[in-house]
Amino acid sequence: MKKGAYTLLITPLKEDLSLDEEGLKTLVKRQIESGIHGIAPLGVTGDNTLLTDEEVKKVLEIVVENAKGKAKIVPDTCTMSLWKAKERVKMFAGLGADYICVYSPFFVLPKQDGIIKFFEILADESELPIILHNAKGRTGVEITPEMTAHLAKHPNIIGIKDGNKQLDHLAKVIYLTKDDDFEVFTGKDTTAFPFVAAGGNGTFTVAGNVVPEVMKEMIDFALNGEIEKAKTIHLEYYSLFEALRFETNPMAAKMALNLMNLPAGGMRLPLTPLSENKTNILRSIMEKRGLL
């Protein structure tokens, strides 16, 4: 799998909260122009579970049409059942994705054996390589380092996007999979630099929506061993990384793009726009960074 920075792309909406197809094309073009390593649509940041199946398909069609061959395309399944996940994996492969990120099943709270079988069966049947997605805060279940190490042995499971922010957890995942053909990515901007400096392979980034060129440069420096240069960027943008997780993702990311007069739009219920107080803080941080 290609190492680097993969933007967790938001899904822009029109004023009536319908899908903004032209706005999505604009956002994808901006990502390509930044030189970002990959685009990861249809995750939590992309409002996957708030979209219809038809909208999910249309989003990926647009991303593929405008980015195929220019950046790796990694959509997320965001499903809780094996059967629905199979449908999404088949559809994403048919539409032209490069890899498929697969959330651990949420809401139903499976045991470890169920999670392992879920991923193994999907990987057995998938035409494309599978990337695990661990995010206990969203799913209620953890993919432990030991589970990751077990799944890393599967020839069609090639990496993990790990949303656990604890560096001891991430370090153990790196250690346990060091002898496998397996890439380990963080899902948090605040841990991206220290994670890659400690041996990680890249990041799936919310901040990539706002500053894709910055995220690409920081990760490139870190991967190339230019640690001081990567550290400088990390410290310069850390407050923005934190702010883009205000309240509930993707509220802040969408607000930031709106402030930049880029396509984003509002939120579909039950999500609501970023609060006025947090918006003012976000605006101040962006102004200091010269983004507004």
NORQUIPE-V849702 format. One record per helix or strand of 3 or more residues. SS is the DSSP state (h for helix, s for strand). FROM is the first residue (numbers start at 1). TO is the last residue. If there is no record, write none. Layout:
BEGIN
ss->[SS SS]
from->[FROM FROM]
to->[TO TO]
END
This chain:
BEGIN
ss->[s h h h s h s h s h h s h s h s h h h h h]
from->[4 21 48 53 72 82 99 112 130 136 145 157 167 183 189 202 207 212 227 251 276]
to->[7 34 50 67 76 95 103 125 134 139 151 162 176 186 197 205 209 223 243 259 288]
END
